[in-house]
Amino acid sequence: MDTDNYAQPLEKVMREERRPRPLPLKARDHMELFEEWVRINPDAMREIELTALAIDARGIRVSTKYLIEKQRYEGGAKLNPVTFYDDQGNPHTYGICNTITPILARWLLERHPEMNIWTKHSLFDEMENNHEA
């Protein structure tokens, strides 16, 4: 969704926000929801990033699972979930969870390519390689 285009008609924005997503979520849906979650949670992402950098600076491998748990239980930023709708029109929320560990690792590596962080094979790799969702 083009959230920076303020010239869009309200109906188009509403239709996109309510665009149904099949369950279980596909890789592309996870990516889109993660990007939206990052956009509306800049303080949480900054805390996660700073924690990862501090761990990396100590010469320790960064664990995205640890980063998620730390943010969930000790983070100072308010976590805002993203609402999405399934094929039946039922609302669901997308937030910080263990499903995002591969996406978060790749997000951190994109910003800090030298970071000592492991990435494991995931469905998101297949999406990138096949350009599919």
C-alpha positions in Angstrom: 0.0 0.0 0.0 1.3 3.4 -0.9 1.0 5.1 2.5 3.0 8.2 1.4 0.6 9.1 -1.4 -1.9 11.4 0.3 -3.7 12.2 -3.0 -5.3 8.7 -3.1 -9.1 8.6 -2.8 -10.2 7.5 0.7 -12.1 4.6 -0.8 -8.9 3.2 -2.3 -7.1 3.4 1.0 -9.9 1.8 2.9 -10.2 -1.0 0.3 -6.4 -1.7 0.5 -6.5 -1.7 4.3 -9.3 -4.3 4.2 -7.8 -6.3 1.4 -8.4 -9.9 2.6 -5.3 -12.1 3.3 -5.7 -15.9 3.2 -4.8 -17.8 6.3 -2.3 -19.1 6.8 -0.5 -16.0 5.7 1.7 -16.3 2.6 5.3 -15.0 2.6 4.4 -11.9 0.7 1.7 -11.1 3.3 4.2 -11.5 6.1 6.6 -9.2 4.4 4.0 -6.5 3.8 2.6 -6.8 7.4 6.2 -6.7 8.8 7.0 -3.6 6.8 3.8 -1.9 8.0 4.6 -3.0 11.6 8.1 -1.5 11.3 6.6 1.7 10.0 4.2 2.2 12.9 6.7 1.0 15.5 9.8 3.1 14.9 10.7 3.3 18.6 10.5 -0.4 19.1 12.6 -1.0 16.0 15.2 1.5 17.2 15.4 -0.4 20.6 15.8 -3.7 18.8 18.5 -2.3 16.5 20.4 -0.7 19.3 20.3 -4.0 21.3 21.5 -5.9 18.3 24.4 -3.5 17.8 25.4 -3.7 21.4 25.4 -7.5 21.3 27.4 -7.5 18.1 29.9 -5.0 19.5 30.6 -7.5 22.3 31.6 -10.1 19.7 28.6 -12.3 20.4 26.3 -13.7 17.7 23.0 -11.8 17.6 19.8 -13.9 18.1 16.7 -12.4 16.6 14.6 -14.7 18.9 16.3 -13.1 21.9 15.7 -9.6 20.4 12.0 -10.3 20.1 11.7 -11.7 23.6 13.7 -8.8 25.1 11.5 -6.3 23.3 8.3 -8.1 24.3 9.2 -8.2 28.0 11.7 -5.5 28.6 11.3 -3.0 25.8 10.3 0.6 26.7 8.4 1.3 23.5 4.7 0.7 23.1 4.1 -2.1 20.6 1.4 -1.3 18.0 -0.1 -4.3 16.2 -1.2 -4.1 12.5 -4.8 -5.1 11.9 -5.5 -7.2 8.8 -8.5 -9.2 7.6 -8.9 -12.8 6.5 -10.9 -14.1 3.5 -14.1 -14.1 5.7 -13.6 -10.5 6.7 -12.5 -11.4 10.3 -10.0 -9.0 11.8 -6.6 -10.3 13.0 -3.6 -8.6 14.5 0.0 -8.8 13.3 2.6 -8.0 15.9 6.0 -8.9 17.2 6.1 -12.7 17.3 8.6 -15.6 16.6 7.4 -15.8 13.0 9.2 -12.6 12.2 12.7 -13.8 13.3 13.9 -14.5 9.7 12.5 -11.2 8.4 14.0 -9.3 11.4 17.4 -10.9 10.8 17.3 -9.9 7.1 16.2 -6.4 8.1 19.1 -6.0 10.4 21.6 -7.4 7.9 20.3 -5.0 5.3 21.1 -2.1 7.6 24.3 -3.7 9.0 25.8 -6.2 6.6 28.7 -7.1 8.8 26.6 -8.0 11.8 27.2 -11.4 13.3 23.7 -12.8 12.9 22.6 -16.1 11.6 19.9 -16.5 9.0 18.3 -19.8 8.5 16.5 -21.0 5.4 12.9 -19.9 5.5 9.9 -19.4 3.2 11.0 -15.8 2.8 14.2 -17.0 0.9 12.0 -18.9 -1.5 9.9 -15.8 -2.1 13.1 -13.7 -2.8 14.5 -16.4 -5.1 11.3 -17.1 -7.0 9.8 -13.6 -6.8 6.6 -15.3 -5.7 4.5 -15.1 -2.6 
